[in-house]
């Protein structure tokens, strides 16, 4: 599933391509009617035709395409979805589920092999979003905010990082990578982190996400950007999907386990299991 860096890459690419462009028609392909959420295409077109995209935002793993009628098109790519900006003469693509026709003849296509992705048309962004924690690349995400999300939790650290209610946008790839850089075992209780460990994990979370954005996201399988190109972050991972390979830091064989139902990769030497853990008390950070 595309994570924050992949979605942010798409956001940055789309902004100059569609800002100011007017919608001339919205079409949902046969078999993808679930995207309409019980509404008709004529009903949606009555709201969209003539409206222009203004800005492209992001919240966690969700894209927010703002319109000049104050509505928001909220796109969740999920497992295999992608948004493709295509010129008027570009050939048709397999697995296209929906199309925004734009003035000038260009198209914004929603392509999704497995049909898990969603498109919502709402008046307020919050209407289409679940409960989400802070944005990890924002100024609001501080070591104190991280600790507020983790404090008192017995669940494994890896599972806590994947919970979008704690931190928005982190998925399997970047959780494994951040924990490796912080030298933290993925099965350690989330609420057991000591102050230096919290500060280091906060820094490594930001580092791996910024690296992912800089490299255009990770394309291990399905992710592509708005012109169909793959990202390059997969060439820079330290532990993710490197099962049985030697750790670049110490040479120990990287292991794969399952934590919270998700495949998890770590170095047993660099990220050892603690002999003793204790829950660290904390109060809510000052706002």
ABEGO torsion letter per residue (X at the ends): XBBAAAAAAAAAAAAAAABGBBBABBBBBBGAAAAAGGBBAAAAAAAABGBBBABBBBBEABBBBBBAAGBBBBBBAEAABBBBBBBAABBBBBGBABBBBBBGGBBBBBBBAAGABBBBBBABAAAABBBBBBBAABAABBAAAAAAAABGBABBAAAAAABAAABBGBBAAAAAAAAAAAGBBAABBAAABBAAAAAAAAAAAAAAAAAAAAAGEBBAAABBBAAGBBBAAAAABAABGABGBBBAAAGBBBBBBBBGGBBBBBBAAABBBBABBBBBBBBBBBX
